[in-house]
Amino acid sequence: MAQVPVKHSEGGFTLIEVMIALVLTAIAIMGIIALYITETKASGFSRHTTEAAVLVQDKVELLRTEGAATNIALTTETNINERGGAPGSGIFTRSFSETLVPAVTPTWADITVTVTWNDDGINHTITVKARRNL
């Protein structure tokens, strides 16, 4: 009796299948990296906007609660940090002024506070206007 050779099925991956799998994996990883970069930029912008709003509000409250009747000319603080201190170490520029409103009795002063900063080459500004009784 003659033996019939058994055919073995060829298992495993071919080189083309491996290359297709690598390309699909690379595309998926590039998508995840792009999503991470976008999320990081959005998070940074949100943080900077919140910090700028706090800097504006802090200065408005400080100017509103000053006791003496003052007329503050336009004043600018450059390179302040998110806590409003240490000039030279931050990304924010805060400018503020107070103008007397002589037509209103008792005397009032208009306060304007503006914080600007640059985020990824785009300038952003937050401005708050308030009024205080002198």
C-alpha positions as CSV (number, residue, x, y, z in Angstrom):
1,M,0.0,0.0,0.0
2,A,1.4,3.3,-1.0
3,Q,1.2,6.2,1.3
4,V,-0.4,9.4,0.1
5,P,1.5,12.5,1.2
6,V,-0.5,14.7,3.6
7,K,-0.8,18.3,2.5
8,H,-0.1,20.8,5.3
9,S,-2.1,24.0,5.2
10,E,0.2,27.0,5.2
11,G,-0.6,29.0,8.4
12,G,0.7,32.3,9.6
13,F,0.9,35.7,8.1
14,T,2.4,36.7,4.8
15,L,4.6,39.7,4.6
16,I,1.9,41.8,2.9
17,E,-0.6,41.1,5.8
18,V,2.1,42.1,8.3
19,M,2.7,45.4,6.4
20,I,-1.0,46.2,6.2
21,A,-1.3,45.6,10.0
22,L,1.6,47.9,10.6
23,V,0.2,50.7,8.4
24,L,-3.2,50.5,10.2
25,T,-1.5,50.6,13.6
26,A,0.5,53.6,12.5
27,I,-2.6,55.4,11.3
28,A,-4.4,54.7,14.6
29,I,-1.4,56.0,16.6
30,M,-1.2,59.2,14.6
31,G,-4.9,59.8,15.3
32,I,-4.4,59.3,19.0
33,I,-1.4,61.7,19.0
34,A,-3.3,64.4,17.1
35,L,-6.2,64.1,19.6
36,Y,-3.8,64.4,22.6
37,I,-2.2,67.5,21.1
38,T,-5.6,69.1,20.5
39,E,-6.7,68.3,24.0
40,T,-3.5,69.7,25.5
41,K,-3.8,73.0,23.6
42,A,-7.5,73.4,24.7
43,S,-6.6,72.6,28.3
44,G,-3.8,75.3,28.2
45,F,-6.1,77.9,26.7
46,S,-8.8,77.2,29.2
47,R,-6.4,77.4,32.1
48,H,-4.9,80.7,30.8
49,T,-8.4,82.2,30.3
50,T,-9.4,81.3,33.9
51,E,-6.1,82.8,35.3
52,A,-6.6,86.0,33.3
53,A,-10.2,86.4,34.6
54,V,-9.0,86.0,38.1
55,L,-6.2,88.6,37.6
56,V,-8.8,91.0,36.2
57,Q,-11.3,90.4,39.0
58,D,-8.6,90.8,41.7
59,K,-7.5,94.2,40.4
60,V,-11.1,95.4,40.0
61,E,-11.8,94.5,43.6
62,L,-8.6,96.1,44.8
63,L,-9.4,99.3,43.0
64,R,-13.0,99.3,44.1
65,T,-12.1,99.0,47.8
66,E,-9.4,101.7,47.9
67,G,-10.3,104.2,50.5
68,A,-8.7,107.4,49.2
69,A,-10.1,109.3,46.3
70,T,-7.6,108.7,43.6
71,N,-7.5,109.2,39.9
72,I,-5.3,106.4,38.6
73,A,-3.8,107.1,35.2
74,L,-3.3,104.2,32.8
75,T,-0.9,101.8,34.5
76,T,0.6,98.6,33.0
77,E,2.1,95.6,34.7
78,T,4.0,93.4,32.3
79,N,5.0,89.7,32.5
80,I,3.0,89.0,35.6
81,N,2.3,85.4,36.6
82,E,-1.1,83.7,37.2
83,R,-1.0,84.9,40.9
84,G,-0.6,88.5,39.9
85,G,2.9,88.8,41.3
86,A,6.6,88.4,40.4
87,P,6.8,90.7,37.4
88,G,9.0,89.2,34.8
89,S,8.0,85.6,35.3
90,G,4.6,85.3,33.6
91,I,2.8,85.6,30.3
92,F,0.1,88.1,31.3
93,T,0.1,91.9,30.9
94,R,-2.4,93.8,33.0
95,S,-3.3,97.4,32.5
96,F,-5.8,99.4,34.5
97,S,-7.1,102.9,34.8
98,E,-9.6,104.9,36.8
99,T,-11.4,108.0,35.5
100,L,-13.5,110.3,37.5
101,V,-17.1,110.8,36.5
102,P,-17.8,114.4,37.4
103,A,-21.3,114.5,36.1
104,V,-22.5,112.0,38.8
105,T,-23.1,113.1,42.4
106,P,-21.7,111.8,44.7
107,T,-18.4,111.4,42.8
108,W,-17.9,108.2,41.0
109,A,-14.9,106.7,39.2
110,D,-15.0,104.3,36.3
111,I,-12.4,101.5,36.5
112,T,-11.2,99.6,33.5
113,V,-8.9,96.6,33.9
114,T,-7.5,94.6,30.9
115,V,-5.4,91.5,30.9
116,T,-3.8,90.3,27.7
117,W,-1.7,87.3,26.9
118,N,-0.4,85.3,23.9
119,D,-1.3,81.7,23.5
120,D,0.2,79.8,20.5
121,G,0.8,83.0,18.6
122,I,-2.8,84.3,19.2
123,N,-3.4,87.4,21.3
124,H,-6.2,87.2,23.8
125,T,-7.8,89.9,25.9
126,I,-10.2,90.1,28.9
127,T,-11.5,93.5,29.9
128,V,-13.7,94.4,32.8
129,K,-15.3,97.8,33.6
130,A,-16.6,98.7,37.0
131,R,-17.6,101.8,38.9
132,R,-16.8,102.8,42.4
133,N,-18.1,105.5,44.8
134,L,-15.3,107.8,46.0
